[in-house]
């Protein structure tokens, strides 16, 4: 997918969207646990690219997500009642996939096995029990889906895009993706990571700034918090460093940021937090309400939910966990397992003071509109800015 010089940011973005088979250069960020098919369907049917964050999904769950998405999405212009019109427009009634909108599936590249510390884990169990139910002795032994099996499920699902975060797909997986015509978008948080991804065969780079909500895609978890680069510093440097298209991610939730990202060289934008207040996202009401009032400085990076650095809205639990004397978090995914009972109890009760509320620094700009209408409004307003 070689990059091409175009006369304007709009022309570059529209060419990239055409390559993906979408109408608008707006990609839903593949947020693990926060990308129900309903949200992707709404974004895709409005002209953007839907997304599945498959980190915690078993192969059967990946297949089920894809089936539901394909059942609800349609390529713009497809008319089930008029086969002749479809043939003139290039749609193929005999191929169901041609009726469906394209989408991406994202996977985390697995970390090395974590180093266990029984004393620290006991301290965490005691601390977390102050914020929720007692933590079971085996809670620090969470099982993650088999990565190889997930990769096989993605190959079988044949999305338009397979994206990676926390590292690079193994060469064998890259080869299989390319043999099936699946594009590989690699998330990078530094110029060095972007160059490594291009060398490994990535078709596009997702440049992820430190403003982004949830987990950033740093290849090395230990270096993630020491290498915090804002998107609008990172983006033009990655654009200058690679020859493949770049997608901007992190802190983008309104048309001004979209226009700015395209002017800085992006071919598209990826939006996560900006969609979390839409009804199709099915975000917990307390979480969605908190996003509406969250100033940029009220999001912080914490390891105390999952063990990996992630940005979320600050609350009483995070303040206590970061206070002097509080126990250090266990590594990922041990901490995620230890905090699970607290997180689940917070969701059941709507307890914002301990709820995991991943959010980027642009959370306050998220709007409570239907996702399809929001997608179209964002692009229309961005076009107006680019044309002014």
N, C-alpha and C positions, 0 to 999 in steps of 0.2 A: 504494500500500500504506500507507494512513494509519495512524498509531499510535493506539492506543486505551488509555484508562486502565482498568486492571484492579485488582481488589481485593487482589491479592497477587502477589509475584514469580513464584510457580508458575503462577498463572492467566495472567499476561502471557506467560510462556514457552510454555505449552501452546497458547495462541492463536496465537502466532507459528509454532510447529511445525505446527499444523494448516494454517496458510496455505501453508506450504512442502510439505505433503503428507507429513510425517514424523511419527514418534511421540515422538521425544526431541529437545530443543532443543540438540543437540550436533552441531556441524559439523566435519568433518575439514578442517584447514587445507590449502589447495591448494599444497602444497610442490613446486616445480619439481624434477623428478628424483627425488622421494621419495614419489610418490603412485601406485604401480602400481595397476592395476585391482583386484588382489586385496585391497588395503587398503580401497579405497573400497567394494567389494562387501561386505566384512565389516562395516564401519561402517554401511552403508546397510541391510543385512539385519537388523542389530540395532536399527534404528529411527532412526539418525542420517542426516546428509546427506553423501554421498560427494563427492569433489572431485578435479579434474584441474588440476595446475599446468602450463599449456600454453606457458609462455615459450619453450621451445626446440623446440617441436613444429611440424612442417610440417602443412599441412591434412590430408594423408592419415593422418598419425600421430594427429591429433585424432580423426578419424573412426574409426580402428581402436580407439583407447582407448574411445570411446563404445560401439562395437559390443561389445567385450569386457565392459564394465561392464553393459550391458543384457542380455547373455546370461547373466550370473551373478547379477543382482540381481532381487529380487521385492518388490513392495509387500507389507507385512505383511498376512496374511490371504488372499492370493490362493491359490487351490487349482486347479491345472491339471486335476485329475481330476473336479472338480465344477462344471460351468458354471452350474447352477442356483443354487448357493451364491454364485458370483461375481456373478451378476446381482442377487441380493437385496442383496449387499454393495456394489453400485455399481461393480463391476469390469466392464470391457468386453472380452470374449474376442476381439472382432473387431479391436481396436486394440492391437497389441503394446506400444505405449508405456504404456498404462494398467496393464500388468502389471509394469512396471519401477519401481524406486525412483527418485526425483528425485535430481539431483546438480548441482554447480556446476562451471563451467570458469572459470579465472582467466587473465588476460593482463596483462603489464606494458605500460604506456603507454610508447612509445619515447622515449628521451632525444634531445636534439639530437645531431648528429654530434660525436664527441669530437675535441678538439684533439690532434694528434699531436706527439710530441717524440721524434725519432729517437735522440738521445743518451740520454734517460731509458729508452727501450725497450731499448737495448743494455745499459744497466746492469742492467735487470731480467733480461734473458736471461742475462747472466753470473752474477747472483746466484742465479737459479732453477736454473741448471746445477749448482750446488753441492748441490742437494737432489733432483735427478732427472736425467733424460736431457738432453742438449744441446737447447736450444730453437731450433727452425728459424727462419730469417730471416723467413719469412712468417707466423709464429705469431701475430703481433699483428694479423692481418687476418681475424679470425673473421667469418663471415657468419651473421646472424640470420635466422630465417624472416620472410617478408614479413608485416607487421602487418595490412595490409588483407586479405590472403588468409586469415590466421588468423581475423579477424573474420567473414569470409564462412563459414568452416568452423564457427564457433560458431553462427552463425545457422542453418546447415543442420542442425547437430546438435540444436538446440532443447533445451538443458538447461533445468532449472527456473530456474537462476541463472547469470548471467554476472557475474563480479566483476573489478574493476580494482585495480591497484596501481601506485604511482609516478605517479599523475595521474588524469585523468578521460577517459572515452571521448569521442570527438568527437561533436558533436550529431547528425550523420547516423547514427552507429552507435547512439546512444541511441534515436533515433526508430525504427530498424529493430528493436531489441530490444523496444521497447514494442508495436510493431505485431504482433509474434509472441507476445506474452504472456510474454516472458522477463524475469525480474526482474533489476535491476542493483544489485549490492551494491558500494559504493565504499569502499576502504580509506582511512582517514584517521589521521594521527599527531598532528594538532593540531586544536583547535576550528576554526581558520580553514579548514583543509582540509575538515572535516566540513560546515561551512556552504556552502562552494563546491560540494561534491558534492550537497547537498540542492538548491541552486539550479539545478544542472545536470540534475536529474531523477532522482537516485538513489532507489531504493526502500528502501534500508537502508544504514546506515553500519557498517563493520567498524572499530571503534576499536582500533588496534594500539599497545600499549604498548612501551616500550623494552626490556622483558624478553624480547621475542619472539626466536625463533631465526631464523637466516638473514637475508634482506634485509628491512628495514623499508620501509614503503610511502611514505616521504616524497616529496612532489611534486618537491622540489628537492634533488638529491643533495648539493649543496654546503652545504645548511643542515641536513642530516639529523643530523649529530653535534652540532650546536649546539642542537638542539631535542629533546633526549631527555626524554620525559615518561613516567613510570611509569603502568601501566594504571589503577591504582586512584585516581590523581589525574586522569587523562585521562577515564576512563569517565563519571563523573557530570557532568563539565563538558560533554561532548558530548551526553549525554542531555538536559541542561538547555537546550542550544543549538539542538537540532533537533527537528522534529516527527515524524520517521520512526523506525522501530525501529533499535536499535543492537545490534550483535553484539560481544561482548568477545573480544579476542585478545591473547595475549602473556603467558607465564608461567602459563598455566592447564593443570594436569596432574593435579589431584586434585579430589575432591568439595568440599573446603573452598573452593577458588578458584571453582568453579562456583557454589556457593551465594552466595558473597560478590559475584560479578559480577552475579547476578540481583538481589540485594538493592540493589545500586548502580544498578539501572535497566536492565541489559542484558535483551534478549529472548531471547538464546541465547549460546552460547560457541563459539569456534573453537579447536580443539586440534590442534597440530602435533607438537612434540617429544614430547608425552605418548604418541603412538602409535608412535614410531620403534623401540621395543624389541619390538613385536608381531611375530610371525612373518610376518604378511601384508605388513608394510612392506618386507621383504627387505633390511634394513639390513645393511651389512657387519658381520660378527661383532665385529671389533676396535672399530668405531665404536659398536655397541650396548653392548659391555662398558664402554667409556669413559663412556658416558652414565650408567651405573648408579652411577658414583662421582664424577661431576662436581658439585662444590659450586657454588652460585650465582656466587661470585666467580671461579670458574675458567672462566667464559665471558667472552669479550671481543669488542668490535666491531673488525673489521679490514677494510681494503680490499685486502689483499694476495692474496686468491684471485681476486676478480672485478673489482675496481676501484670497486665500490660498497660502502658500509658494510653489514656483515653480522655477526651475532653467531654465534660458534662456540666450541667447546671449545679452550682455549689449548693449544698444543703447542710443540715446539722450533722449528719453522719460524716460527710466529707470533712467538715471542719474538725470534728473530733478525731477522725482518723489521721489527719495531718498535724494534729497538735503535738507539742513536745511530750514525750513519754508514751505515746501510742505505739503499739507494735507495728513493725514494718510489714508491708504486704508480702504474701508468699508469691512465688513466680506464677505466671500463666501456665497451664489452666488451673493450678491448684487453688489459687485465690478465688477464681470463678466458682469452683465447686464449694469452697468454704462459705462464700457469701450467698449462695443460691437460696437457702431457706429464708434469709432476710429479704432478699430481693423479691421473692415470690410472695411473701407475706405483705410487703409494702404495696405490691400491685393489688392484692386482694382487698386491702383496707384503704387504698388511696393515700397512704402515708407519704406525703411529699418529702418529709424530713429525712427519709432514708431511701427513697426510691431512686433507682438508676435512671437518670434522665440525660442520655447522651445528647449533646447539642453543640453546634458550632457557634462561633462568636457573632454570627449574624442571626441568632435565634429570634430576636425581637422583630426581625423583618419578615418572618414566616407569616403567611396569611391563611385565615380560616375560610378558604374558598374550595369548591370542587376542584380536584386536581387537574382535570382537563381544561377547565376555564382558566385556572392559574397558569398552566403551561402556555396557553395561547396568549394570555395577557402579558406574560413576561417577555415573550418574543416580540409581540407587537410593539411594546414600549421600548424594547432594546433597539428594534429597527428604527424607531423614530429618533432615538439618540444618535444612532450611527449615521442617519441621514441629515442630521441638523448641522 
